[in-house]
Amino acid sequence: MSIEVQSLAINALTKRIQEEAKVLPDGILRVADFLNYRVDPVLMDDCGAILANKLSSKKPTKVLAGCSSQGLLPALATSRHLNIPVVFAYASVPNAWGSRETISATIQERAHFVLKDAISAEDRVIIIDDIVRTGSTVQALKSICEQAGATFVGVGAIIHNRLLENCMNGFQMETLAQVSPSSSSSQPVTISPAVDDLALPEVVAADVLTERVMTDGVVLPGNLLKVYSFINHQVDTGLMDMCGQLLARVFAGFGIQKVLTAQTGGLPPAHAVATALRVPLVCARETHENDQSVMETMYSAPSESFTKKKKLVLYVTKESLCSNDTVLVVDDFLATGTTGVALHRLAEQAGAQVAGMAFLVEKRFQDGRGAFCHPKNHMHHEQYRRKALCNREPPPADGGE
């Protein structure tokens, strides 16, 4: 992950903690709505990627997770980016293990059991958890490593809960956020990103995109704003990755199964979003109005290019969209809305559900949003979520409509 993408992920984590975490009377930090029982999969994967990056220098061969399900999720995300196995401790010995030998440790009346042959003396083990509070889980898992003769090389956690005294005994722990007591009566806790060693800038994707439009956009005669140097002809892939991850977070809970876009301007942002959501990307192609073979064999819908000043038809194969698909429409620009409406109609023809529409830049002076949101429009439904990362007033921006 680039430094900017890591910063985006950590800022997103900090914001979620600030807005959704609950501090219980005994100092427990409740993050059930986005890290535990209902999980933001994009945020979890980002956290795993950053922990993997911070711990990769330890050259681990296995990830060890405690006996709670909460710790398994960040352990799986971290191990995926390190490409190493996860060993998951159990609170008791499962019947399926039979007479196989186990290693166990009990601290603060919580037992952790691991199969003896799951960790060897040759292994270099990192311990991953969602929240470290008292350090008891880490101590138990460290004891299991020692009993197995393995080398314990590090600890990673998404959040370090410092509301209570812990018993970490001085060993180094990599975390993404720290929650500490606050001296302010209006704010019960202080949340700080634990990223000083990375010197990450305070940025979010929308801010970076807006800055690039303002500084690198070129205004041409006719009030056209060219963004060829970073969105269209030449693509800033780091910026596009950031935008894709931000949009993926917005729509992570919508059950998106496919991302739908139109050639060619929509491809870079749509690919970034589909990659972040880990779903297929469907790209509608263009043809002329009189292409009867397309009309008869494909899903097709009329559109109009504001930039090219011509009418055209967008189409996709009938195999690429299915009636049980939940689709997210993604494009680079929202101008008149004709491309977005055409893409929506393609999904409708297939019987798919459009769960949302996302754009990098919205030309608000052309009222493309009205094509979707007007009360008389067939697309005016509360379940649709529309997101634009950058709103532009005149002059107009060159790109897809």
VEXKOL-739421 format. One record per residue (C-alpha): x, y, z; residue in one letter. Coordinates in steps of 0.05 Angstrom, whole numbers, plus 5000, padded with zeros to 4 digits. Each point is the difference from the previous one (the first is absolute). Layout:
// VEXKOL-739421
XYZa ...
END
This chain:
// VEXKOL-739421
500050005000m 502450714985s 500950495057i 493950394976e 495649375000v 502549805069q 498450705025s 493149954969l 498749345034a 502550245068i 495950644995n 493949574984a 501349565060l 500950605046t 493550314974k 496149355011r 502749945071i 498050725015q 493049944970e 498049285017e 504249715056a 496949965070k 503950025065v 496749555051l 500450145075p 505649505013d 504550314947g 498449514945i 499850314930l 494149744959r 501350004925v 494849484982a 496850404944d 506150044954f 505549535025l 496649425036n 492949754990y 498450444940r 506550104962v 502150524949d 503949534954p 503850544963v 502250335065l 502049335030m 504149824939d 503450675001d 501749915074c 502849314985g 504250284943a 503150545044i 501449525057l 503249534950a 504350574974n 502250205070k 501749285020l 502949734935s 507150185021s 499449485056k 499749464946k 494349625033p 497949314976t 493449945038k 494750445031v 497149795067l 493150245021a 496349935067g 493949595016c 495050574987s 496950094932s 501550755002q 507549884995g 499449514942l 497650524950l 506150465003p 504549395005a 497149734935l 500650684966a 507350085022t 501949294980s 497050094931r 504650594986h 506049635030l 498049364963n 501249575062i 495349525039p 495850185060v 499849565063v 493650125040f 499849835074a 493849685030y 496850115068a 499449245008s 502449384964v 495149834943p 497749274996n 502849974929a 507050065027w 499249335034g 506449785035s 504650474963r 504950375045e 498650725017t 503550605031i 496050455047s 500650625042a 495050305050t 500450735022i 494550365039q 495749374998e 499949984923r 503049384969a 503249974931h 501249334965f 504249894937v 501849354965l 507349845015k 501649854927d 497050674977a 506250385024i 507149754994s 506750215028a 501850274931e 494250494999d 500550755010r 493350205029v 496350665003i 493850095044i 494250404970i 493850265036d 494650514989d 500850385067i 505449925053v 497750235068r 503149645059t 504849584957g 497549345030s 498649684932t 506850204974v 503449715062q 496349344992a 501749944926l 507250195014k 500349445051s 497449514947i 505650234952c 505249875054e 497249315015q 500449824926a 507250254996g 497950504947a 503050704995t 495250545021f 501650614957v 494450515009g 492950225016v 495150394957g 493350285019a 495150464966i 498650395064i 504050085065h 494950145055n 503950405052r 494050175043l 502449505051l 506949795024e 502849434959n 505249475011c 503750024934m 506849945036n 503550464952g 500249594936f 498750394936q 492950004971m 497950284933e 493250345002t 496050454954l 496250415052a 500650145075q 494150175045v 502050355064s 496450375057p 498350724983s 501050605044s 494050344967s 493249945033s 496650064932s 503949434969q 500749365041p 505949714962v 505850224956t 501149634935i 506750064966s 502649644938p 506249595021a 503750164936v 505650485019d 505249524973d 496950044931l 499450765001a 493449964962l 496950644974p 492950175021e 496449884935v 493649704973v 498849794929a 494950544985a 504750555024d 505749744957v 495549944939l 497350715010t 507150275006e 502149644936r 494050284962v 501750705024m 507549974987t 500749524940d 493550114963g 500950414935v 494650484978v 499250034924l 495850454955p 492649855007g 500649935076n 502549284997l 504249755057l 504849464977k 502349495052v 504049584951y 506350005043s 497149605058f 493049724985i 499149894925n 505749904951h 505249945055q 497549705065v 503050125069d 499149295025t 501650185072g 494650535001l 495149544965m 501449455051d 498550495057m 493550214967c 498149284988g 501049815072q 496150605025l 494149854955l 500549265018a 499350185074r 493850414985v 496749414965f 503149425040a 493549855036g 495649984938f 501749294978g 503050234933i 501249414954q 502250374937k 502550694980v 497250284935l 503250564959t 500650264929a 506150044955q 504950315005t 500350565051g 496349605052g 504949424999l 505450265047p 495450185059p 495549414988a 505949524999h 502650305065a 493249935035v 498949294974a 507049815024t 498750285069a 493349645005l 503049374967r 494249934951v 499949944923p 500150624957l 495150054941v 501750524947c 494550244952a 502650134929r 497850524950e 496949914931t 495950434953h 492450085000e 498849554940n 503949395023d 494349494994q 504249405019s 501450315068v 492850205010m 497749294986e 505149605040t 502450455057m 497350425056y 500350714971s 498050705019a 500550684965p 504850525026s 503150654978e 507250245007s 500550725023f 507550004982t 499449674932k 493550364983k 496649384972k 494849495017k 502149285012l 497749345029v 503149655060l 499649245002y 502249405041v 499449264986t 494249635032k 504949545035e 503450575037s 493850225040l 495149545035c 493350095033s 502849855069n 505850494996d 500650605046t 503650534960v 503950645015l 500550504942v 506750374999v 502350544951d 505250554999d 495350594988f 492750165015l 497850544951a 493349954965t 498849325029g 498749664933t 505549485009t 497849845071g 492849924978v 502149554942a 504149565047l 494249965048h 495449784943r 504949454980l 499649725070a 492450064999e 499649604935q 503949445033a 495550025061g 505950205044a 499350475059q 503950664999v 502050125072a 503750654987g 503650474953m 506950315011a 504050524962f 506850335008l 497850704979v 493050304996e 498650584954k 494550305043r 498350564951f 497649474949q 495149685050d 501749284984g 497649835069r 493150224979g 499849434950a 500249525059f 496750385057c 494050364969h 493649755033p 497049824932k 506049594979n 499449255004h 506849975035m 497750435059h 500349495056h 502650085071e 504249374996q 504650294948y 506450315027r 503750504957r 506950265015k 504450504965a 507150125027l 500850694970c 494750524982n 501950504947r 496650654982e 501350314931p 504249934958p 497749304979p 504649405005a 501749574942d 498349275009g 494349514999g 492950225011e 
END
